Every structure is written in C-alpha cells, then in structure tokens.
Amino acid sequence: MYLHGLLGVTLFEEIHKTFQRQLLERDTTPWQAIEATLYLLRSVAENTTDDEDPHISAMISNLNNLPSHSQLAYRSMLVIGSYSDWLSSHAELLQCVLPLLLSGLSDREVAPAAAIALRDVGEVCAEHLTCLVDQLIPICQDAVCGGVLETRECVRVFETMAFVLSTLSVQAMLPFLEALFVPRAVQLKRLSETHPDSSVRALVHREMRLLSAICRTLDPKLQGSDQHPVQKIFYW
C-alpha cells in the first residue's frame, strides 16, 4: 500500500508486466511466484486511479488464464473480491469474473474464497447483476445444496442472492424468494418430525441461519403500504 502511494501507476505497470511474463512462461514459472504477484495485486486494490484502469482491466481479464492450481484459484477469488468496488465502475468485466466465482463454489478447496468474493461483488455490484438473476439464483441454489459448502459459505451465497434480489420490484422477486424459502421450510418440517439429537439440531441451526441471511440482507424498494416480501412468503 505504501509503495502504491509512492509509485502510483508505475507500480501497476510493473505488476502487469510481471503477470504477463508469468502467464507467457506458465509452464516454467513456479506457482508460488504467480501467487506472490496475485497477493501484491490484491494488496494495492484500494484507492486505484483512472490511469491504472487499463492495467487492472488486463490483469482481471486474465485471471481465467492462470495455471490450474488450487492455491492460485483461491488467491484469484480473493483478488476479485478486493476489486469489487472497482468492478462496480467497470461492470463489463463482471462477465469475466462471475463465471470464475460461481465455478469456485463447486471446488471444496476454493469455495471459502469464492463465497467471500461473491458476497463482496454481489453487495457492491448488485445493480449490474439484475439482468443475470434468472441464471444466478439457480446456480447459487445448486451450490448451497451440493454438499461442498460449509454453513458460513452458504450464508454468504444466500446474502449474495438477497443483494441481487433487492434490485428487483417486490412482485418480481417473490418467485425467487419462494424458491429459496420453500426448501428451507420443507427441511425444517422434516427435521421437526425426527428425534432431536445433536445432528438434527445442527441441521436446524443451518436452515435457520440461511433464512436469517435472507431476512437481514434483503432490502426491497417498498412504496407506501407495501408489505415486506418476506412477510408475504411466510403468510403463503
């Protein structure tokens, strides 16, 4: 960060040159060297300037060209999350990074970083993701039900969905909310009919945390006497 203050765009030029060279020599470059470059890129994510945009754009666009390695995939997710504010002003790059984040949810080693980054991007860039809600919500639901994510990661995915749904009208978000709430309600009903041992309590706790994630994160645009969409779902 201090180097960024001293060198400004020159620092990004050097990081970009190093990153380009490493990708060109990917077969002979140790993965640890590439990880170090990604770490440096993430550390200077704050307070970027317009002059640095071309270098950042080029590096973000090339994250899908990294050598296949779990540590590099993990680090790249954190890089994307750290540039969420920057991405909100460069929404054209979301089409590059969103598939990376969503695919990361299915990899147990990468999923923790993918969930963190997806939430960061979802919170800041929700308005730009509205047009993708039909594709985004089912993929996120599949990830939550896929058995790869820990509860805390599922919570972050649910928060991401709530951020994006908040950009819709109340009427438009209701079918998506129903799709999120009904499986939770069915699971809770099933669990209520079983013997309450420690494993059942853990599952109930998980389902309640997911419901809570939606309720506290969803911020619908209500008008006048509009009823909160969560209330409508509960009364159905």
N, C-alpha and C positions, 0 to 999 in steps of 0.2 A: 504494500500500500504506500509506503514512504517512497519507494522507487517510482511509483506511478506519479506521485506528486512532483518529483524532481524531473522525470523524463517525459511524462505525458505520452503523446502519440508515438514517440520514438520507442518506448517500451513495447507497445503493441506491435510495432513493425518488427521488432526483434523476436517477440514471441511467435508472430505469424510466420516469419522466415524459418524459425526453428521447427515449428509444427509442420510446415510444408515439406521441409527436408526429411523429417522423420517419417512422414507418410510415404514419400517417394522411396525411402530406404527402409520401408517397414519390415522387410524380410531379414534385415541385419541389425535393425535398431532394437535394443533391449526394451521390453515393455515398460520397465521401470523408468527409462528416460522419457518415454511418452507420457507416463503418468505424472512425472515431475512437471512437464510442460502444462498439462491439464490443471495441475494443482496451482501453478503460477497464474494461469488464465483465470481460474476461479478467484484467486486472492485479490485480483485487481478489478473485480466486477463492479464495484461501487464508483459512482461519480465519473462515468465514462462521458466522453465528449463527442460531438459530431465528427470531428476529424478522425476519431478512432473507429467509427462505424464500419468502413469498408473492411478493416482487418478483423473486427469481431464477426461481421457477417460471413466472411470467408471461412473462419475457423468453426463457427457454429454449424455452417452448412456441411462441413467435412467431418463432423462427429460420427456420421454413419459410415465413414470410410476407415475407421480405426481397425487395427488388427483384432481378431477375435480373442478376447481375454476378459475374464470376469472382472478383474480389477480395473481395467480400462473402461469397461462398460459402466461399472459402478461410479467411477470418477466422472465419466461424461454426463451421467444423470445429475450429479451434484453441480456440474458446470452449468447445465441448462437451468436448473433451479435458481442458481445465483444470478442469472441474467434474465430473470422473469420480468423485472421492471423494464429492462432494455427491450425485451421481446414485445412488450405492450406497445412500444412505439415502432416496432419492426415486425408487424403481425404476419407479413408474408413468409417469415421463416418458421412460423408455427407448423406449417405443413411438413417441414423437415424434421422438427424435433418431437412433435406429438407422437408419430409412429414409434419413435425410439422409446419414449416414456411408456407407452402402452405395452410395447413388447417386453419391456423390462419388468412389468408386473408378473409375467409368467416365469421368470427366472428367479429361483429362490435366493441366489447369491446377490442378485442385482435389485430385487424387489424393494428392500428398505429405502435405497436411494431413489428409486423410480417413484415410489409413493410420496416421498418428501418433495421431490421436484415437481411432480404432477400437481400436488396441492398448491405449491408456490405459484406455478404457472396458472392454474385454474383460478386462484384468488385474484391475480392481477390482470389476467387476460380473458376473463370470462366473457366479456362483450364480443371478443373476436372468435369465441368458440361456439356461440349461439347457433350458427349455421351448421355446426357439426354434431349437434346434440343427438340427432337420431342415430348416429354411428357411435358416439362417445359413450352414451349411457349403457347400451347393451354390452360393450366391451368391458366397461368398468364392472358391471354386474357379474359377468363371466369370471373376471379376475377375482372378485370377492368370493365367489362360490367355488373357485378352482382348487382350493386347498393349499395354495402356495403361500398366501399372505398371512402374516400374523395379525392379531386383532388390531394392534395400533396402526398397521398399514391399511387394513380395511377401513378403519375410521378415517384416515386421510383420503382414501379414494372416495368415500361417501361425502366427505366435506367438499371435495372437488366437484362432485356431481351437484351438490347443493349450490355451490357458487355459480355454476353454469345455468342451472335451472332458475336461479334468481333473476336471470336476464329475460326470462320469458314472461308472458302475461300469465295471470293466475289460471285462466282457463286452459292455456296451452301446457302448463306444467303439470296439471292434475293427472293425466295418464301416466306420466313418468313417475310421479310420486306414488301412484297406486302400485306401479310395477316394483318400486323399491320397498314399500311398506307391507304389501300383502305377504310376500315370502317370509318376512320377519314375523308377522302376526301368526302365520301358519306354524312356523317353527316354535314360537313361544307357546302356542296352544298345545302342540305335540309334547313339548317339554313339561308342560303343566300336568300332563296325564301320566308322567313317568315317575319312578321313585326318585326323590330328591337327594341324590348323592353328590359328591364333590364335582364329578364330571358334568352333571346336569346343571349345577349351579354356575359352573364356568361358561357353559353354553348360553345360559340365560343372561349372564353378565355381558357376554359378547353381543348378543342380539340387542340388548338394551343400550349398549354403547353405540351401536350403529344407528339406532333410532334417534338417540340423543344427538349424534353428529349432524343428522339432517335438521332436526328441530332447532338447534342453536345456530346453525350456519345459514339456513335458508332465509333470505331477506327479500320477500316478494314486494312488488310495487302495488300496494293496496290503495284503493281510491274510496274515499267516503266511508261507507258502512260495509265495505267488502270484508268477508270472513276470511281469516287466515287459511290458506290451502291445507295446512296440516290438520286444522280442525275439521275441515270438510272430509278429509281422508278418514279420520278417527270416527266420524259420525256415519260413515257409509255402512 
